[in-house]
Amino acid sequence: MRIMALDYGDKTIGVAVSDALKITAQGKEVIRRTNLKADLKRIAEIVEEEEVEKIVVGLPKNMNGTYGPRAEATLKFVEKLKKHFSIPIDTWDERLSTMEAERTLLEGDLSRKKRKKVIDKMAAAIILQGYLERYYR
Protein backbone atom coordinates (compact mmCIF):
# COMPACT_ATOMS: atom_id res chain seq x y z
CA MET A 1 0.00 0.00 0.00
CA ARG A 2 1.23 3.46 -0.91
CA ILE A 3 0.60 7.09 -0.10
CA MET A 4 -0.17 9.60 -2.83
CA ALA A 5 0.44 13.36 -2.66
CA LEU A 6 -1.33 15.99 -4.72
CA ASP A 7 -0.08 19.49 -5.48
CA TYR A 8 -3.38 21.17 -6.35
CA GLY A 9 -3.23 24.17 -8.66
CA ASP A 10 -5.50 26.25 -10.87
CA LYS A 11 -4.50 24.49 -14.09
CA THR A 12 -2.76 21.32 -12.97
CA ILE A 13 -2.54 18.75 -10.19
CA GLY A 14 0.92 17.36 -9.54
CA VAL A 15 0.89 13.73 -8.40
CA ALA A 16 3.52 11.78 -6.48
CA VAL A 17 3.37 8.29 -5.00
CA SER A 18 5.44 6.62 -2.31
CA ASP A 19 7.18 3.30 -2.65
CA ALA A 20 5.48 0.37 -0.88
CA LEU A 21 7.72 0.76 2.18
CA LYS A 22 6.83 4.46 2.47
CA ILE A 23 10.47 5.53 2.35
CA THR A 24 10.71 7.53 -0.86
CA ALA A 25 8.41 9.69 -2.97
CA GLN A 26 8.44 9.63 -6.76
CA GLY A 27 6.75 12.11 -9.06
CA LYS A 28 4.06 10.24 -11.00
CA GLU A 29 2.40 12.68 -13.39
CA VAL A 30 0.79 16.05 -13.90
CA ILE A 31 -2.97 16.04 -14.39
CA ARG A 32 -4.11 18.87 -16.66
CA ARG A 33 -7.29 20.06 -15.02
CA THR A 34 -10.39 20.14 -17.16
CA ASN A 35 -13.32 19.68 -14.76
CA LEU A 36 -13.83 18.19 -11.31
CA LYS A 37 -15.39 14.97 -12.60
CA ALA A 38 -12.45 14.24 -14.92
CA ASP A 39 -9.91 15.23 -12.26
CA LEU A 40 -11.47 12.89 -9.70
CA LYS A 41 -11.70 10.10 -12.25
CA ARG A 42 -7.97 10.28 -13.02
CA ILE A 43 -7.10 10.47 -9.31
CA ALA A 44 -9.30 7.40 -8.70
CA GLU A 45 -7.50 5.53 -11.47
CA ILE A 46 -4.13 6.27 -9.86
CA VAL A 47 -5.45 5.27 -6.43
CA GLU A 48 -6.45 1.90 -7.87
CA GLU A 49 -3.33 1.38 -10.03
CA GLU A 50 -0.92 2.23 -7.22
CA GLU A 51 -2.92 0.67 -4.37
CA VAL A 52 -3.04 3.99 -2.52
CA GLU A 53 -4.16 3.84 1.11
CA LYS A 54 -3.96 7.57 1.89
CA ILE A 55 -3.93 10.86 -0.02
CA VAL A 56 -1.94 13.87 1.17
CA VAL A 57 -2.78 17.26 -0.34
CA GLY A 58 -0.30 20.12 -0.15
CA LEU A 59 -1.81 23.08 1.69
CA PRO A 60 -0.31 26.38 0.49
CA LYS A 61 -0.29 28.46 3.66
CA ASN A 62 1.00 32.01 3.68
CA MET A 63 4.45 32.50 5.20
CA ASN A 64 2.85 33.69 8.46
CA GLY A 65 0.75 30.50 8.67
CA THR A 66 -2.55 32.04 7.60
CA TYR A 67 -4.78 30.81 4.77
CA GLY A 68 -5.06 32.85 1.61
CA PRO A 69 -7.31 32.32 -1.42
CA ARG A 70 -5.15 29.47 -2.76
CA ALA A 71 -5.32 27.59 0.56
CA GLU A 72 -9.08 28.15 0.76
CA ALA A 73 -9.52 26.69 -2.75
CA THR A 74 -7.34 23.74 -1.78
CA LEU A 75 -9.42 23.07 1.35
CA LYS A 76 -12.59 23.05 -0.78
CA PHE A 77 -10.91 20.53 -3.09
CA VAL A 78 -9.95 18.40 -0.06
CA GLU A 79 -13.61 18.35 1.03
CA LYS A 80 -14.62 17.11 -2.43
CA LEU A 81 -11.93 14.41 -2.24
CA LYS A 82 -13.24 13.30 1.15
CA LYS A 83 -16.75 12.92 -0.30
CA HIS A 84 -15.44 10.94 -3.28
CA PHE A 85 -12.94 8.60 -1.60
CA SER A 86 -13.24 6.28 1.39
CA ILE A 87 -9.52 6.41 2.24
CA PRO A 88 -7.95 8.90 4.68
CA ILE A 89 -7.10 12.32 3.24
CA ASP A 90 -4.62 14.60 4.99
CA THR A 91 -3.17 18.03 4.27
CA TRP A 92 0.49 18.95 4.55
CA ASP A 93 2.03 22.40 4.82
CA GLU A 94 3.58 22.94 1.40
CA ARG A 95 5.14 26.35 1.91
CA LEU A 96 8.09 26.76 -0.46
CA SER A 97 7.71 23.30 -2.05
CA THR A 98 7.36 24.75 -5.56
CA MET A 99 10.38 26.99 -4.99
CA GLU A 100 12.38 23.99 -3.78
CA ALA A 101 11.29 22.01 -6.84
CA GLU A 102 12.27 24.89 -9.13
CA ARG A 103 15.69 25.14 -7.48
CA THR A 104 16.26 21.38 -7.83
CA LEU A 105 15.29 21.46 -11.50
CA LEU A 106 17.54 24.46 -12.15
CA GLU A 107 20.44 22.61 -10.54
CA GLY A 108 19.67 19.77 -12.95
CA ASP A 109 20.09 22.28 -15.79
CA LEU A 110 16.64 21.64 -17.26
CA SER A 111 15.34 24.10 -19.81
CA ARG A 112 12.39 26.32 -18.88
CA LYS A 113 10.13 24.29 -21.17
CA LYS A 114 11.11 20.98 -19.52
CA ARG A 115 10.85 22.48 -16.02
CA LYS A 116 7.31 23.66 -16.72
CA LYS A 117 6.27 20.11 -17.64
CA VAL A 118 7.55 18.50 -14.43
CA ILE A 119 7.50 21.20 -11.73
CA ASP A 120 4.11 20.19 -10.32
CA LYS A 121 4.92 16.50 -9.93
CA MET A 122 8.29 17.45 -8.43
CA ALA A 123 6.51 19.72 -5.93
CA ALA A 124 4.13 16.82 -5.11
CA ALA A 125 7.14 14.58 -4.52
CA ILE A 126 8.67 17.16 -2.16
CA ILE A 127 5.37 17.42 -0.26
CA LEU A 128 5.14 13.64 0.01
CA GLN A 129 8.77 13.19 1.04
CA GLY A 130 8.29 15.66 3.90
CA TYR A 131 5.16 13.82 4.99
CA LEU A 132 6.89 10.44 4.85
CA GLU A 133 9.85 11.70 6.84
CA ARG A 134 7.57 13.13 9.51
CA TYR A 135 5.23 10.15 9.94
CA TYR A 136 7.06 7.03 8.72
CA ARG A 137 10.61 7.39 10.00
Helices and strands as residue ranges (DSSP letters): E 2-8, E 12-18, E 25-32, H 36-50, E 52-59, H 69-84, E 89-93, H 97-107, H 112-135
